[in-house]
Each structure stands twice: as C-alpha cells, then as structure tokens.
C-alpha cells in the first residue's frame, strides 16, 4: 500500500494542514472554490431573455449560464398555455409548470373569501363583509340585493375612514406588546396576562401614542368605561381626567385600608396551602372597584 504524507500545503493559500486522504489538496472549501474560479476564464455576455449583461464560464466549450436569474429562465423557456377558469369559465393565459384553476380576478375573490373565513374561525368577533372581493356576508341568509347593499355601505365607510383604520391597525401591535409586559395601572393585577388589556386614555383608538396607552385588567377596564359613559352624560369632563381621578381614588382607598402598593400587591395572590385561588381576590376587587366611582363623585 502506497504511503502518503498527511501534512501538506494548500494549493491556493499555501497554508500547511493535515489531509485525511491523498486527494485532499485544499485547507477549506473556500480555498477550493477560489482556486477553481481563479483558474477558469470568465466571459461576458447578455441574458437570452431580458438582455441584461451577465458573466459566465465555459465548461466543455459550452457556457454555464445563459439567463440572468431563475425566474427569467422560467419566463422565457416554459411555454404559455391557455387555461379555462373553473369559476367564470373564461379562458386565460398562464406561464408556468403547474396548472392554474382560476383567472386573476376570480382568484382574488376566492382568496378574499377563504382568508376572511379562516380569520373568523380563529376569532369569532371578526365581521365578514369588510373587503372588496364581492364574496362577503355569504354566510347570511339574505337576498343578493340586500347583501350587495350592505357590502357597499361598509366599503364606503372604510374608504372614508381609511387613514383612521390604518392607524388603529398599526397601534394594535404596540398594544399587544404592552399588555404582555405590564400590570394593571389601577389595581396592580398581573397574574394572568390574558386578562390584561390596553386602554386609551382619551378613548380614541387611533391615537397609539405611548403616553395615551395604559394597561388595565379586564375588570378595571369594564368599570372605567362604564364610569366614563355615566360621568360624561352629566358633566363636561374628559375621559383622561376621569381615568386620573379613578386612579387617585384607588390609591387613596388602598392607603386608608393599609393595603400594599401595586408593585407588591400581586405577591399574595398566589394559590395558598388551603387551595384558595385568585378568584376570591378577583371577587373582592370587583366589589372594591364598584365602590370607587362613588368616592370620585363625592370628591367632586
């Protein structure tokens, strides 16, 4: 058996290394590729499809590249076929290796219906009939004329309030991240993150500024909204001021009762040895919050 030396020099960079076989001539795959490129002649040409300048090498006398990219090659090599739409029955042209079932117009309608149906399965509060594909409100047992009128009214509303709806959609991402990392600003509850929501101090959902957002638990959020509606019917006062007054009343009530502050209040809400859970604490918080608005009225 022929012997060979394990220690050798790389053909490209000259670095000394130990080879595992006699055919191991390069210290790394990078040096191997660099050596191959350095010893191949690079030619310049143009793409056969779009005419852009490209570079290629010759292998066995033939160019290794004729198109600038894979999509350009598919576009100019795969034949265009005439297909028939399964929805409207019209013929359309399609370039590709697979068979397309619908034309572009019918495909947009089909995608709109399927997307809205999938969203409704995940979130039952999703209202179908907001898009413009023409397939909204199909789940309702209504005449076509009534359904089209409903869709037209909704599309008109969203067209007039497009910027506001986009602002609301942008602020939802910030609200979701804020609710996952915060605690209730009124009662200090933070045990269950799913019970935390984000409240807009000025009651404007399109205002997504960080100074306008505050984290509340579902209990405090419901009581605050009811208090704002009740107070604004009889007083000329802003929603932000009502929120501030409710926070001050809660802090005053906590100090008079000798309760811990928001930072330490959640420490005693864990399950005790006797099996009591946070549900008892939540029920007591509800009765406590219901008494808070009366304290605000007396203060004013």
ABEGO torsion letter per residue (X at the ends): XBBBBABBBBAAAGBBBBBABAABABABAAAAAAAAAAABBBBBBBBAAAGBBBBBBBBGGBBABABABAAAAAAAABBBBBBBBAAAGBBBBBBEABBBABBAAAAAAAAAAAAAAAAAAABAABBBGABAAGABGAABBBBAAAAAAAAAAAAAAAAAAAAAAAAAAAAAAAAAAAAAABBBAAAGBAABAAABBBBBAAGBAABABAAABBBBBAAAAAAAAAAAAAAAAABBBBAAAAAAAAAAAAAAAAAAAGBBBAAAAAAAABBBAAGBBAAAAAAAAAAAAAAAAAAAAAAX
